[in-house]
Amino acid sequence: MTATPRRVTQRDIARLAGVSQATVSLVLNNRADAEVRIAPETRDRVLRAIAETGYAADPVARRLAARFNRIIGVFTYEPAFPSGSRDFFHPFLLGIEEYAERAGCDLLLFTSAPVVDGRRRIFHQDNRLRLADGCILLGREIDGAELHRLNRDGYPYVAVGRRDDAGGPVPYVGADYGSAVGRLVELALARGHRRLTYLSMGTTAESSQDRHRGYVAAATAAESARHRPATAEDADAVLDDLLVEESTVAFAEDFATAVALERAARRRGLTVPGDLSLLTLGDPTVPVPTDLAFTGFRIPREEMGRQAVEVLANVIDGSASGLQQRLLPCELVEGDTLGAPGPAVGRR
């Protein structure tokens, strides 16, 4: 497959011309700040670099340039801002940064918000939301009361992940978990599985609800389609339950639970997928070392970050045509953990 060429950015133009990105922005917009004069030779170097690379300014950048500060806020509900290269949120941030640069916007990370009951709160006595033109919200569970207040105040924002209404519809860019889980269920049924178990994380987050709805809708042809909470810590008890119920395939909402379950099976002399098939419903939320390639799906995290900035820009400048809510497809992963149903392990 031929790789898609990377889009030339203002940063690339600045590097080629030997100037700052701010200078490139001023040249592109055919203006100079009151206190900054651009020398003719500098302007020529920038224009030459633009011509040589075929750079075209993103339409979002053009719309935002004249009327806004072009500062986009990013707020996460996690106690500490995720920065590790293998952190679940890292790809979202990469996508946000990439599109913000393309749109000529700076990012402002809201890191001073206090932590209450293990989660950050947007609204507090030193609230600085208005420093940014709008804000992108990240978090497994986003506080509905705070979304309600953002809607009430008319502050431009976009949630990463589908969110229920909160005193009005919520603009978001999410992943189509329901369709992705449904495809996995259909794949398992096509392999001959009829006794299914869904292993949930036991949360009320919209992403969990969407996954489970997809499972229930697709599993109507199964002889048994069970649902139980599960964690990596109780993998042995979960395995006992699967064997008693003679389930031949389990759908693990939490990647770490699937890894722990496979290890528990191996300790008992069972094989995956020979005795039990395991499917994962998304990427690891924390690094989980394993040599096994699990069958499941990947979440389009970078693309969700990119489109969140695009949607927010549309909300900020008023160019959005109606409510902005997008669900992006997940990529199915054909791993090594789904096979035909094995013998009835629980009766052996």
Secondary structure, DSSP 8 states (H G I E B T S, - for coil): ---------HHHHHHHHTS-HHHHHHHHTT---TT----HHHHHHHHHHHHHHT----HHHHHHHTTS--EEEEEE-SSS----TTSTTHHHHHHHHHHHHHTT-EEEE-----EETTEE-S-STT--GGGSSEEEEE-SS--HHHHHHHHHHT--EEEES----SSS---EEEE-HHHHHHHHHHHHHHTT--EEEEEE-----HHHHHHHHHHHHHGGGSSEEEEEE--GGGHHHHHHHHHHTT-SEEEESSHHHHHHHHHHHHHTT--TTTT-EEEE-S--SS----S---EEEE--HHHHHHHHHHHHHHHHHT---S--EEEE--EEE--SS--S--S-GGG-
